[in-house]
Amino acid sequence: MRLHCHEKVARLKMLVRGRLADNHLAPGRWPGAKQRQVSTLAALLPDEIDHTFVPMCGMCSLYFHLRKRKKITGAQTFLSDDHLPLIRFLRGLQGHGPYIAERLFYWKSYFDNSKQDMFDWALEQMEMNISDQDYAVAFAMFERFAWSRALLATDRSSTFSENNEKELSDDHIRRLVLYGELLEGARIECEDFTRTFERAHEVGQKAFLFADSPYFGKDVEVYLKRFPFDKYRDHCADPNFNIMVTLDTSPESMGITKGKDCFVHNVSYEGTHDIATEQIAINYCTPKLVERAKRRGLRSIPNDTGDFLQYKSLTADDLLSDNQKRVCDLIRKANLAQGRANKSGSSKKVQHCAIRLAEEVNEAVEGLCQTERWMFPMPSPHDEHVPAFSVEYPRYDAHAVNSHVATINAQHLQHVRETQRSGPMLDKARMLMKKWKGGM
């Protein structure tokens, strides 16, 4: 169904209204993006930035954050990435936002808002020899309906996500026009990060470079290809310009940022319970920046040797061991199962599942207490107000633990312990579980 001309005009007039809100961070999704950390990163930027370079730019969330606040200008910015589809999308969006929006409205109406049909059409278009702005139209559809890591896949035919909650909404389409305006003046190139580092080197002290590489050992898993960490280490070693590097805190990554001031914080990722400890390394630290970091809860550590393990307050234990991760996942499942079992009208199957998970949690926790000295202080069962389950671990930062570990109700664990000590109750639970597994 083709849109009438007056409908197009009315919709395009709506496109230019308003501005991007603070929670509108990027024109799309991208693996490893820093959308949740942009405000923290912005607090550690130099007070004055003349020229900005962003290799491995992804969806440019930090760039858009700064442009919205007029901290930088497009004319002084160089954005690059070695993924050509991404670069073609950004180039198409730059200066062609209204055209892209009008086309997206048209195809959305034409396909009656069918995700699968729009996705299939986008795949066909992306394989054709078309202009950057038409490619951006197709990529915008593809990005909405593909599963997140498929954005980097070379074979996109099976990347449609049936359960993707993202929608090609009218609001999202209108925002693309505003993102396109913010890209005006910026230079956008498809090139390796080494060439962008060289460009910053040519500018010298007036340049600022933001480098957001893959975490060490996660390059293939997240980006589907190897990343040259040795080459990256050489380029980050001693630049003649201001640089900010974000990485994990593995010994290998701490070696890459050796000699810089490091600020460490915990980060989480959308759609997962995963928590990582990340470093923000800079070579232009001032007392003012240190104070800003403290206000945001960042922990400052020197990195003169590149050895993260020498700092007692932040050791490798700051990342959960495999056993700890397994127990934490088990605790989360047990909490969910307990919540379902406590609801009125829950089935016997649901209740038995909660009993089984409670037993598994208890066994796993007991094992950690013995093998990894995980201490679980138990409150008195006579307490009127039983506090939430708490965790302490030698050398662990308390805040890191609380953000890593899903809490479990102490009364529930106390009940499990009492059940274990009561033979008949436990035997009954096991009998019920046996019947349930047999198809009860």
TORVOKOL-202549 format. One record per residue (C-alpha): x, y, z; residue number from 1; residue in three letters. Coordinates in steps of 0.1 Angstrom, whole numbers. Layout:
% TORVOKOL-202549
<atom east="X" north="Y" up="Z" num="NUM" residu="ALA"/>
...
This chain:
% TORVOKOL-202549
<atom east="0" north="0" up="0" num="1" residu="MET"/>
<atom east="16" north="32" up="-12" num="2" residu="ARG"/>
<atom east="14" north="62" up="11" num="3" residu="LEU"/>
<atom east="-3" north="93" up="-3" num="4" residu="HIS"/>
<atom east="18" north="124" up="-7" num="5" residu="CYS"/>
<atom east="1" north="144" up="20" num="6" residu="HIS"/>
<atom east="7" north="116" up="45" num="7" residu="GLU"/>
<atom east="45" north="117" up="37" num="8" residu="LYS"/>
<atom east="46" north="154" up="42" num="9" residu="VAL"/>
<atom east="28" north="152" up="75" num="10" residu="ALA"/>
<atom east="51" north="125" up="88" num="11" residu="ARG"/>
<atom east="82" north="143" up="77" num="12" residu="LEU"/>
<atom east="71" north="174" up="95" num="13" residu="LYS"/>
<atom east="69" north="154" up="127" num="14" residu="MET"/>
<atom east="104" north="142" up="122" num="15" residu="LEU"/>
<atom east="121" north="174" up="130" num="16" residu="VAL"/>
<atom east="102" north="180" up="163" num="17" residu="ARG"/>
<atom east="120" north="179" up="196" num="18" residu="GLY"/>
<atom east="155" north="166" up="204" num="19" residu="ARG"/>
<atom east="171" north="133" up="215" num="20" residu="LEU"/>
<atom east="164" north="125" up="251" num="21" residu="ALA"/>
<atom east="193" north="115" up="275" num="22" residu="ASP"/>
<atom east="182" north="78" up="272" num="23" residu="ASN"/>
<atom east="184" north="79" up="234" num="24" residu="HIS"/>
<atom east="220" north="69" up="231" num="25" residu="LEU"/>
<atom east="226" north="55" up="196" num="26" residu="ALA"/>
<atom east="208" north="49" up="163" num="27" residu="PRO"/>
<atom east="210" north="11" up="167" num="28" residu="GLY"/>
<atom east="225" north="-18" up="186" num="29" residu="ARG"/>
<atom east="261" north="-30" up="182" num="30" residu="TRP"/>
<atom east="281" north="-58" up="200" num="31" residu="PRO"/>
<atom east="302" north="-45" up="229" num="32" residu="GLY"/>
<atom east="287" north="-10" up="228" num="33" residu="ALA"/>
<atom east="293" north="14" up="256" num="34" residu="LYS"/>
<atom east="258" north="28" up="257" num="35" residu="GLN"/>
<atom east="253" north="21" up="294" num="36" residu="ARG"/>
<atom east="287" north="37" up="304" num="37" residu="GLN"/>
<atom east="287" north="69" up="283" num="38" residu="VAL"/>
<atom east="280" north="92" up="312" num="39" residu="SER"/>
<atom east="308" north="76" up="333" num="40" residu="THR"/>
<atom east="332" north="78" up="303" num="41" residu="LEU"/>
<atom east="323" north="114" up="297" num="42" residu="ALA"/>
<atom east="331" north="124" up="333" num="43" residu="ALA"/>
<atom east="367" north="113" up="327" num="44" residu="LEU"/>
<atom east="373" north="131" up="294" num="45" residu="LEU"/>
<atom east="398" north="160" up="291" num="46" residu="PRO"/>
<atom east="384" north="194" up="299" num="47" residu="ASP"/>
<atom east="392" north="206" up="264" num="48" residu="GLU"/>
<atom east="390" north="186" up="232" num="49" residu="ILE"/>
<atom east="401" north="201" up="199" num="50" residu="ASP"/>
<atom east="401" north="170" up="176" num="51" residu="HIS"/>
<atom east="383" north="137" up="184" num="52" residu="THR"/>
<atom east="393" north="103" up="169" num="53" residu="PHE"/>
<atom east="372" north="72" up="175" num="54" residu="VAL"/>
<atom east="385" north="40" up="160" num="55" residu="PRO"/>
<atom east="363" north="9" up="164" num="56" residu="MET"/>
<atom east="334" north="34" up="167" num="57" residu="CYS"/>
<atom east="305" north="10" up="166" num="58" residu="GLY"/>
<atom east="272" north="29" up="169" num="59" residu="MET"/>
<atom east="291" north="60" up="183" num="60" residu="CYS"/>
<atom east="273" north="63" up="216" num="61" residu="SER"/>
<atom east="300" north="84" up="232" num="62" residu="LEU"/>
<atom east="302" north="106" up="202" num="63" residu="TYR"/>
<atom east="264" north="112" up="202" num="64" residu="PHE"/>
<atom east="265" north="118" up="240" num="65" residu="HIS"/>
<atom east="291" north="146" up="235" num="66" residu="LEU"/>
<atom east="275" north="161" up="204" num="67" residu="ARG"/>
<atom east="241" north="164" up="222" num="68" residu="LYS"/>
<atom east="258" north="184" up="249" num="69" residu="ARG"/>
<atom east="279" north="204" up="224" num="70" residu="LYS"/>
<atom east="311" north="192" up="239" num="71" residu="LYS"/>
<atom east="326" north="185" up="205" num="72" residu="ILE"/>
<atom east="317" north="194" up="169" num="73" residu="THR"/>
<atom east="313" north="171" up="139" num="74" residu="GLY"/>
<atom east="339" north="191" up="120" num="75" residu="ALA"/>
<atom east="365" north="181" up="145" num="76" residu="GLN"/>
<atom east="357" north="144" up="146" num="77" residu="THR"/>
<atom east="370" north="113" up="128" num="78" residu="PHE"/>
<atom east="349" north="81" up="132" num="79" residu="LEU"/>
<atom east="362" north="48" up="118" num="80" residu="SER"/>
<atom east="355" north="11" up="119" num="81" residu="ASP"/>
<atom east="366" north="-18" up="98" num="82" residu="ASP"/>
<atom east="331" north="-32" up="94" num="83" residu="HIS"/>
<atom east="319" north="-18" up="60" num="84" residu="LEU"/>
<atom east="281" north="-24" up="66" num="85" residu="PRO"/>
<atom east="282" north="-3" up="97" num="86" residu="LEU"/>
<atom east="302" north="25" up="80" num="87" residu="ILE"/>
<atom east="277" north="25" up="51" num="88" residu="ARG"/>
<atom east="249" north="29" up="75" num="89" residu="PHE"/>
<atom east="265" north="58" up="93" num="90" residu="LEU"/>
<atom east="274" north="75" up="60" num="91" residu="ARG"/>
<atom east="239" north="70" up="47" num="92" residu="GLY"/>
<atom east="224" north="84" up="78" num="93" residu="LEU"/>
<atom east="248" north="114" up="77" num="94" residu="GLN"/>
<atom east="229" north="142" up="59" num="95" residu="GLY"/>
<atom east="201" north="119" up="46" num="96" residu="HIS"/>
<atom east="180" north="114" up="77" num="97" residu="GLY"/>
<atom east="147" north="127" up="62" num="98" residu="PRO"/>
<atom east="151" north="105" up="31" num="99" residu="TYR"/>
<atom east="158" north="74" up="52" num="100" residu="ILE"/>
<atom east="129" north="81" up="75" num="101" residu="ALA"/>
<atom east="105" north="86" up="45" num="102" residu="GLU"/>
<atom east="116" north="53" up="30" num="103" residu="ARG"/>
<atom east="113" north="34" up="63" num="104" residu="LEU"/>
<atom east="78" north="47" up="67" num="105" residu="PHE"/>
<atom east="69" north="36" up="32" num="106" residu="TYR"/>
<atom east="83" north="1" up="35" num="107" residu="TRP"/>
<atom east="68" north="-4" up="70" num="108" residu="LYS"/>
<atom east="34" north="4" up="56" num="109" residu="SER"/>
<atom east="40" north="-16" up="24" num="110" residu="TYR"/>
<atom east="48" north="-48" up="44" num="111" residu="PHE"/>
<atom east="20" north="-41" up="69" num="112" residu="ASP"/>
<atom east="46" north="-39" up="97" num="113" residu="ASN"/>
<atom east="56" north="-76" up="92" num="114" residu="SER"/>
<atom east="90" north="-82" up="109" num="115" residu="LYS"/>
<atom east="98" north="-112" up="88" num="116" residu="GLN"/>
<atom east="89" north="-96" up="55" num="117" residu="ASP"/>
<atom east="109" north="-64" up="63" num="118" residu="MET"/>
<atom east="138" north="-85" up="74" num="119" residu="PHE"/>
<atom east="138" north="-106" up="42" num="120" residu="ASP"/>
<atom east="136" north="-75" up="20" num="121" residu="TRP"/>
<atom east="164" north="-58" up="39" num="122" residu="ALA"/>
<atom east="187" north="-88" up="33" num="123" residu="LEU"/>
<atom east="180" north="-87" up="-4" num="124" residu="GLU"/>
<atom east="187" north="-50" up="-6" num="125" residu="GLN"/>
<atom east="220" north="-53" up="14" num="126" residu="MET"/>
<atom east="233" north="-77" up="-12" num="127" residu="GLU"/>
<atom east="226" north="-53" up="-41" num="128" residu="MET"/>
<atom east="247" north="-24" up="-56" num="129" residu="ASN"/>
<atom east="229" north="5" up="-41" num="130" residu="ILE"/>
<atom east="237" north="40" up="-26" num="131" residu="SER"/>
<atom east="248" north="44" up="10" num="132" residu="ASP"/>
<atom east="215" north="61" up="19" num="133" residu="GLN"/>
<atom east="194" north="32" up="4" num="134" residu="ASP"/>
<atom east="218" north="8" up="21" num="135" residu="TYR"/>
<atom east="212" north="26" up="54" num="136" residu="ALA"/>
<atom east="174" north="21" up="49" num="137" residu="VAL"/>
<atom east="179" north="-17" up="46" num="138" residu="ALA"/>
<atom east="205" north="-18" up="74" num="139" residu="PHE"/>
<atom east="181" north="0" up="98" num="140" residu="ALA"/>
<atom east="155" north="-27" up="92" num="141" residu="MET"/>
<atom east="181" north="-55" up="95" num="142" residu="PHE"/>
<atom east="194" north="-41" up="128" num="143" residu="GLU"/>
<atom east="159" north="-40" up="143" num="144" residu="ARG"/>
<atom east="151" north="-77" up="136" num="145" residu="PHE"/>
<atom east="184" north="-96" up="137" num="146" residu="ALA"/>
<atom east="197" north="-111" up="169" num="147" residu="TRP"/>
<atom east="224" north="-88" up="183" num="148" residu="SER"/>
<atom east="256" north="-107" up="175" num="149" residu="ARG"/>
<atom east="243" north="-114" up="140" num="150" residu="ALA"/>
<atom east="250" north="-78" up="131" num="151" residu="LEU"/>
<atom east="286" north="-88" up="124" num="152" residu="LEU"/>
<atom east="278" north="-121" up="107" num="153" residu="ALA"/>
<atom east="288" north="-126" up="71" num="154" residu="THR"/>
<atom east="260" north="-151" up="65" num="155" residu="ASP"/>
<atom east="229" north="-132" up="75" num="156" residu="ARG"/>
<atom east="202" north="-156" up="61" num="157" residu="SER"/>
<atom east="195" north="-173" up="94" num="158" residu="SER"/>
<atom east="199" north="-143" up="117" num="159" residu="THR"/>
<atom east="162" north="-133" up="121" num="160" residu="PHE"/>
<atom east="152" north="-132" up="157" num="161" residu="SER"/>
<atom east="116" north="-143" up="162" num="162" residu="GLU"/>
<atom east="117" north="-132" up="199" num="163" residu="ASN"/>
<atom east="134" north="-99" up="193" num="164" residu="ASN"/>
<atom east="114" north="-72" up="212" num="165" residu="GLU"/>
<atom east="128" north="-44" up="191" num="166" residu="LYS"/>
<atom east="103" north="-27" up="169" num="167" residu="GLU"/>
<atom east="107" north="-4" up="139" num="168" residu="LEU"/>
<atom east="86" north="21" up="157" num="169" residu="SER"/>
<atom east="76" north="55" up="143" num="170" residu="ASP"/>
<atom east="95" north="71" up="172" num="171" residu="ASP"/>
<atom east="127" north="52" up="164" num="172" residu="HIS"/>
<atom east="124" north="62" up="127" num="173" residu="ILE"/>
<atom east="120" north="99" up="137" num="174" residu="ARG"/>
<atom east="150" north="97" up="159" num="175" residu="ARG"/>
<atom east="172" north="85" up="130" num="176" residu="LEU"/>
<atom east="167" north="120" up="115" num="177" residu="VAL"/>
<atom east="181" north="136" up="146" num="178" residu="LEU"/>
<atom east="211" north="112" up="147" num="179" residu="TYR"/>
<atom east="218" north="120" up="111" num="180" residu="GLY"/>
<atom east="219" north="157" up="119" num="181" residu="GLU"/>
<atom east="244" north="151" up="147" num="182" residu="LEU"/>
<atom east="267" north="132" up="123" num="183" residu="LEU"/>
<atom east="269" north="162" up="100" num="184" residu="GLU"/>
<atom east="305" north="174" up="95" num="185" residu="GLY"/>
<atom east="321" north="143" up="109" num="186" residu="ALA"/>
<atom east="345" north="123" up="87" num="187" residu="ARG"/>
<atom east="335" north="86" up="86" num="188" residu="ILE"/>
<atom east="359" north="60" up="71" num="189" residu="GLU"/>
<atom east="361" north="23" up="69" num="190" residu="CYS"/>
<atom east="397" north="15" up="81" num="191" residu="GLU"/>
<atom east="418" north="-5" up="105" num="192" residu="ASP"/>
<atom east="423" north="11" up="140" num="193" residu="PHE"/>
<atom east="460" north="14" up="133" num="194" residu="THR"/>
<atom east="454" north="40" up="106" num="195" residu="ARG"/>
<atom east="432" north="61" up="129" num="196" residu="THR"/>
<atom east="459" north="60" up="156" num="197" residu="PHE"/>
<atom east="483" north="73" up="130" num="198" residu="GLU"/>
<atom east="459" north="102" up="121" num="199" residu="ARG"/>
<atom east="457" north="112" up="158" num="200" residu="ALA"/>
<atom east="495" north="110" up="161" num="201" residu="HIS"/>
<atom east="498" north="134" up="132" num="202" residu="GLU"/>
<atom east="476" north="160" up="150" num="203" residu="VAL"/>
<atom east="495" north="155" up="183" num="204" residu="GLY"/>
<atom east="487" north="170" up="217" num="205" residu="GLN"/>
<atom east="455" north="186" up="205" num="206" residu="LYS"/>
<atom east="440" north="152" up="197" num="207" residu="ALA"/>
<atom east="418" north="130" up="219" num="208" residu="PHE"/>
<atom east="414" north="93" up="209" num="209" residu="LEU"/>
<atom east="388" north="70" up="225" num="210" residu="PHE"/>
<atom east="397" north="33" up="220" num="211" residu="ALA"/>
<atom east="371" north="7" up="229" num="212" residu="ASP"/>
<atom east="385" north="-27" up="218" num="213" residu="SER"/>
<atom east="372" north="-62" up="226" num="214" residu="PRO"/>
<atom east="380" north="-76" up="260" num="215" residu="TYR"/>
<atom east="410" north="-99" up="259" num="216" residu="PHE"/>
<atom east="399" north="-134" up="249" num="217" residu="GLY"/>
<atom east="364" north="-123" up="239" num="218" residu="LYS"/>
<atom east="372" north="-111" up="204" num="219" residu="ASP"/>
<atom east="360" north="-141" up="185" num="220" residu="VAL"/>
<atom east="331" north="-147" up="208" num="221" residu="GLU"/>
<atom east="317" north="-112" up="204" num="222" residu="VAL"/>
<atom east="332" north="-99" up="172" num="223" residu="TYR"/>
<atom east="335" north="-132" up="153" num="224" residu="LEU"/>
<atom east="372" north="-126" up="144" num="225" residu="LYS"/>
<atom east="406" north="-123" up="159" num="226" residu="ARG"/>
<atom east="418" north="-90" up="172" num="227" residu="PHE"/>
<atom east="455" north="-81" up="170" num="228" residu="PRO"/>
<atom east="461" north="-74" up="207" num="229" residu="PHE"/>
<atom east="499" north="-73" up="203" num="230" residu="ASP"/>
<atom east="496" north="-46" up="177" num="231" residu="LYS"/>
<atom east="471" north="-28" up="198" num="232" residu="TYR"/>
<atom east="495" north="-28" up="228" num="233" residu="ARG"/>
<atom east="522" north="-11" up="207" num="234" residu="ASP"/>
<atom east="498" north="16" up="196" num="235" residu="HIS"/>
<atom east="485" north="23" up="231" num="236" residu="CYS"/>
<atom east="520" north="22" up="247" num="237" residu="ALA"/>
<atom east="531" north="59" up="245" num="238" residu="ASP"/>
<atom east="510" north="81" up="223" num="239" residu="PRO"/>
<atom east="517" north="118" up="218" num="240" residu="ASN"/>
<atom east="480" north="126" up="222" num="241" residu="PHE"/>
<atom east="453" north="122" up="249" num="242" residu="ASN"/>
<atom east="439" north="87" up="249" num="243" residu="ILE"/>
<atom east="412" north="68" up="268" num="244" residu="MET"/>
<atom east="412" north="30" up="266" num="245" residu="VAL"/>
<atom east="384" north="7" up="279" num="246" residu="THR"/>
<atom east="393" north="-29" up="286" num="247" residu="LEU"/>
<atom east="388" north="-58" up="310" num="248" residu="ASP"/>
<atom east="411" north="-63" up="339" num="249" residu="THR"/>
<atom east="429" north="-95" up="329" num="250" residu="SER"/>
<atom east="467" north="-95" up="333" num="251" residu="PRO"/>
<atom east="470" north="-93" up="295" num="252" residu="GLU"/>
<atom east="448" north="-62" up="293" num="253" residu="SER"/>
<atom east="465" north="-45" up="322" num="254" residu="MET"/>
<atom east="497" north="-50" up="302" num="255" residu="GLY"/>
<atom east="482" north="-31" up="273" num="256" residu="ILE"/>
<atom east="474" north="-1" up="295" num="257" residu="THR"/>
<atom east="507" north="-2" up="315" num="258" residu="LYS"/>
<atom east="519" north="33" up="326" num="259" residu="GLY"/>
<atom east="484" north="49" up="325" num="260" residu="LYS"/>
<atom east="461" north="59" up="353" num="261" residu="ASP"/>
<atom east="433" north="32" up="356" num="262" residu="CYS"/>
<atom east="399" north="35" up="371" num="263" residu="PHE"/>
<atom east="380" north="3" up="377" num="264" residu="VAL"/>
<atom east="343" north="-3" up="379" num="265" residu="HIS"/>
<atom east="318" north="-31" up="374" num="266" residu="ASN"/>
<atom east="296" north="-32" up="343" num="267" residu="VAL"/>
<atom east="266" north="-53" up="333" num="268" residu="SER"/>
<atom east="252" north="-61" up="299" num="269" residu="TYR"/>
<atom east="217" north="-59" up="286" num="270" residu="GLU"/>
<atom east="198" north="-91" up="284" num="271" residu="GLY"/>
<atom east="222" north="-111" up="306" num="272" residu="THR"/>
<atom east="232" north="-114" up="342" num="273" residu="HIS"/>
<atom east="269" north="-112" up="333" num="274" residu="ASP"/>
<atom east="290" north="-87" up="353" num="275" residu="ILE"/>
<atom east="325" north="-77" up="343" num="276" residu="ALA"/>
<atom east="352" north="-56" up="359" num="277" residu="THR"/>
<atom east="363" north="-30" up="334" num="278" residu="GLU"/>
<atom east="392" north="-6" up="335" num="279" residu="GLN"/>
<atom east="391" north="29" up="320" num="280" residu="ILE"/>
<atom east="427" north="39" up="314" num="281" residu="ALA"/>
<atom east="438" north="75" up="306" num="282" residu="ILE"/>
<atom east="472" north="93" up="301" num="283" residu="ASN"/>
<atom east="460" north="128" up="311" num="284" residu="TYR"/>
<atom east="449" north="123" up="347" num="285" residu="CYS"/>
<atom east="445" north="153" up="370" num="286" residu="THR"/>
<atom east="434" north="157" up="406" num="287" residu="PRO"/>
<atom east="401" north="170" up="393" num="288" residu="LYS"/>
<atom east="394" north="138" up="373" num="289" residu="LEU"/>
<atom east="404" north="117" up="402" num="290" residu="VAL"/>
<atom east="377" north="135" up="423" num="291" residu="GLU"/>
<atom east="351" north="130" up="396" num="292" residu="ARG"/>
<atom east="359" north="93" up="394" num="293" residu="ALA"/>
<atom east="355" north="89" up="432" num="294" residu="LYS"/>
<atom east="321" north="106" up="431" num="295" residu="ARG"/>
<atom east="310" north="81" up="405" num="296" residu="ARG"/>
<atom east="322" north="51" up="426" num="297" residu="GLY"/>
<atom east="352" north="43" up="404" num="298" residu="LEU"/>
<atom east="382" north="28" up="421" num="299" residu="ARG"/>
<atom east="415" north="43" up="411" num="300" residu="SER"/>
<atom east="446" north="22" up="409" num="301" residu="ILE"/>
<atom east="481" north="29" up="395" num="302" residu="PRO"/>
<atom east="493" north="7" up="367" num="303" residu="ASN"/>
<atom east="530" north="12" up="367" num="304" residu="ASP"/>
<atom east="539" north="-24" up="362" num="305" residu="THR"/>
<atom east="509" north="-37" up="342" num="306" residu="GLY"/>
<atom east="503" north="-63" up="370" num="307" residu="ASP"/>
<atom east="467" north="-61" up="382" num="308" residu="PHE"/>
<atom east="472" north="-90" up="408" num="309" residu="LEU"/>
<atom east="495" north="-70" up="430" num="310" residu="GLN"/>
<atom east="467" north="-49" up="444" num="311" residu="TYR"/>
<atom east="451" north="-66" up="474" num="312" residu="LYS"/>
<atom east="419" north="-47" up="473" num="313" residu="SER"/>
<atom east="413" north="-57" up="437" num="314" residu="LEU"/>
<atom east="425" north="-92" up="428" num="315" residu="THR"/>
<atom east="415" north="-118" up="402" num="316" residu="ALA"/>
<atom east="389" north="-128" up="428" num="317" residu="ASP"/>
<atom east="370" north="-97" up="418" num="318" residu="ASP"/>
<atom east="357" north="-118" up="389" num="319" residu="LEU"/>
<atom east="337" north="-148" up="400" num="320" residu="LEU"/>
<atom east="353" north="-182" up="395" num="321" residu="SER"/>
<atom east="335" north="-208" up="373" num="322" residu="ASP"/>
<atom east="322" north="-225" up="404" num="323" residu="ASN"/>
<atom east="309" north="-192" up="419" num="324" residu="GLN"/>
<atom east="292" north="-183" up="386" num="325" residu="LYS"/>
<atom east="275" north="-217" up="385" num="326" residu="ARG"/>
<atom east="262" north="-213" up="421" num="327" residu="VAL"/>
<atom east="250" north="-178" up="414" num="328" residu="CYS"/>
<atom east="231" north="-189" up="383" num="329" residu="ASP"/>
<atom east="216" north="-217" up="404" num="330" residu="LEU"/>
<atom east="206" north="-193" up="431" num="331" residu="ILE"/>
<atom east="188" north="-171" up="406" num="332" residu="ARG"/>
<atom east="169" north="-201" up="392" num="333" residu="LYS"/>
<atom east="160" north="-212" up="428" num="334" residu="ALA"/>
<atom east="147" north="-178" up="436" num="335" residu="ASN"/>
<atom east="125" north="-177" up="405" num="336" residu="LEU"/>
<atom east="113" north="-212" up="412" num="337" residu="ALA"/>
<atom east="105" north="-204" up="448" num="338" residu="GLN"/>
<atom east="85" north="-173" up="437" num="339" residu="GLY"/>
<atom east="64" north="-194" up="413" num="340" residu="ARG"/>
<atom east="59" north="-221" up="439" num="341" residu="ALA"/>
<atom east="47" north="-195" up="465" num="342" residu="ASN"/>
<atom east="20" north="-182" up="442" num="343" residu="LYS"/>
<atom east="-15" north="-194" up="450" num="344" residu="SER"/>
<atom east="-27" north="-222" up="427" num="345" residu="GLY"/>
<atom east="8" north="-233" up="417" num="346" residu="SER"/>
<atom east="10" north="-269" up="405" num="347" residu="SER"/>
<atom east="27" north="-298" up="423" num="348" residu="LYS"/>
<atom east="52" north="-299" up="394" num="349" residu="LYS"/>
<atom east="63" north="-263" up="401" num="350" residu="VAL"/>
<atom east="65" north="-269" up="438" num="351" residu="GLN"/>
<atom east="86" north="-300" up="433" num="352" residu="HIS"/>
<atom east="109" north="-281" up="409" num="353" residu="CYS"/>
<atom east="115" north="-255" up="437" num="354" residu="ALA"/>
<atom east="123" north="-283" up="462" num="355" residu="ILE"/>
<atom east="148" north="-298" up="438" num="356" residu="ARG"/>
<atom east="165" north="-265" up="431" num="357" residu="LEU"/>
<atom east="166" north="-256" up="468" num="358" residu="ALA"/>
<atom east="184" north="-289" up="475" num="359" residu="GLU"/>
<atom east="209" north="-282" up="447" num="360" residu="GLU"/>
<atom east="216" north="-247" up="460" num="361" residu="VAL"/>
<atom east="222" north="-260" up="495" num="362" residu="ASN"/>
<atom east="247" north="-287" up="482" num="363" residu="GLU"/>
<atom east="265" north="-262" up="460" num="364" residu="ALA"/>
<atom east="267" north="-235" up="487" num="365" residu="VAL"/>
<atom east="281" north="-261" up="512" num="366" residu="GLU"/>
<atom east="307" north="-271" up="486" num="367" residu="GLY"/>
<atom east="318" north="-235" up="481" num="368" residu="LEU"/>
<atom east="320" north="-229" up="518" num="369" residu="CYS"/>
<atom east="345" north="-258" up="520" num="370" residu="GLN"/>
<atom east="365" north="-254" up="487" num="371" residu="THR"/>
<atom east="366" north="-216" up="483" num="372" residu="GLU"/>
<atom east="360" north="-203" up="518" num="373" residu="ARG"/>
<atom east="327" north="-186" up="508" num="374" residu="TRP"/>
<atom east="312" north="-175" up="541" num="375" residu="MET"/>
<atom east="274" north="-175" up="545" num="376" residu="PHE"/>
<atom east="266" north="-161" up="580" num="377" residu="PRO"/>
<atom east="232" north="-174" up="591" num="378" residu="MET"/>
<atom east="208" north="-153" up="611" num="379" residu="PRO"/>
<atom east="189" north="-167" up="640" num="380" residu="SER"/>
<atom east="157" north="-185" up="629" num="381" residu="PRO"/>
<atom east="140" north="-167" up="658" num="382" residu="HIS"/>
<atom east="147" north="-133" up="644" num="383" residu="ASP"/>
<atom east="114" north="-114" up="636" num="384" residu="GLU"/>
<atom east="130" north="-97" up="606" num="385" residu="HIS"/>
<atom east="154" north="-120" up="588" num="386" residu="VAL"/>
<atom east="178" north="-100" up="566" num="387" residu="PRO"/>
<atom east="185" north="-108" up="530" num="388" residu="ALA"/>
<atom east="211" north="-134" up="524" num="389" residu="PHE"/>
<atom east="246" north="-118" up="526" num="390" residu="SER"/>
<atom east="279" north="-128" up="511" num="391" residu="VAL"/>
<atom east="314" north="-122" up="522" num="392" residu="GLU"/>
<atom east="345" north="-135" up="506" num="393" residu="TYR"/>
<atom east="382" north="-130" up="516" num="394" residu="PRO"/>
<atom east="398" north="-101" up="496" num="395" residu="ARG"/>
<atom east="365" north="-94" up="479" num="396" residu="TYR"/>
<atom east="353" north="-58" up="475" num="397" residu="ASP"/>
<atom east="318" north="-59" up="492" num="398" residu="ALA"/>
<atom east="302" north="-37" up="465" num="399" residu="HIS"/>
<atom east="315" north="-60" up="438" num="400" residu="ALA"/>
<atom east="301" north="-91" up="455" num="401" residu="VAL"/>
<atom east="267" north="-75" up="460" num="402" residu="ASN"/>
<atom east="265" north="-66" up="423" num="403" residu="SER"/>
<atom east="277" north="-101" up="413" num="404" residu="HIS"/>
<atom east="256" north="-123" up="435" num="405" residu="VAL"/>
<atom east="218" north="-125" up="433" num="406" residu="ALA"/>
<atom east="206" north="-125" up="469" num="407" residu="THR"/>
<atom east="188" north="-154" up="484" num="408" residu="ILE"/>
<atom east="163" north="-153" up="513" num="409" residu="ASN"/>
<atom east="180" north="-166" up="545" num="410" residu="ALA"/>
<atom east="147" north="-180" up="558" num="411" residu="GLN"/>
<atom east="145" north="-202" up="527" num="412" residu="HIS"/>
<atom east="180" north="-215" up="531" num="413" residu="LEU"/>
<atom east="174" north="-221" up="568" num="414" residu="GLN"/>
<atom east="143" north="-241" up="559" num="415" residu="HIS"/>
<atom east="164" north="-262" up="534" num="416" residu="VAL"/>
<atom east="190" north="-269" up="561" num="417" residu="ARG"/>
<atom east="163" north="-280" up="585" num="418" residu="GLU"/>
<atom east="148" north="-302" up="558" num="419" residu="THR"/>
<atom east="182" north="-318" up="552" num="420" residu="GLN"/>
<atom east="184" north="-326" up="590" num="421" residu="ARG"/>
<atom east="149" north="-341" up="590" num="422" residu="SER"/>
<atom east="151" north="-375" up="573" num="423" residu="GLY"/>
<atom east="114" north="-381" up="567" num="424" residu="PRO"/>
<atom east="108" north="-347" up="551" num="425" residu="MET"/>
<atom east="137" north="-351" up="528" num="426" residu="LEU"/>
<atom east="128" north="-386" up="519" num="427" residu="ASP"/>
<atom east="92" north="-374" up="511" num="428" residu="LYS"/>
<atom east="106" north="-346" up="489" num="429" residu="ALA"/>
<atom east="128" north="-371" up="471" num="430" residu="ARG"/>
<atom east="100" north="-395" up="466" num="431" residu="MET"/>
<atom east="78" north="-367" up="451" num="432" residu="LEU"/>
<atom east="107" north="-357" up="428" num="433" residu="MET"/>
<atom east="111" north="-393" up="416" num="434" residu="LYS"/>
<atom east="74" north="-395" up="408" num="435" residu="LYS"/>
<atom east="75" north="-361" up="390" num="436" residu="TRP"/>
<atom east="105" north="-371" up="369" num="437" residu="LYS"/>
<atom east="86" north="-403" up="360" num="438" residu="GLY"/>
<atom east="58" north="-382" up="345" num="439" residu="GLY"/>
<atom east="36" north="-376" up="374" num="440" residu="MET"/>
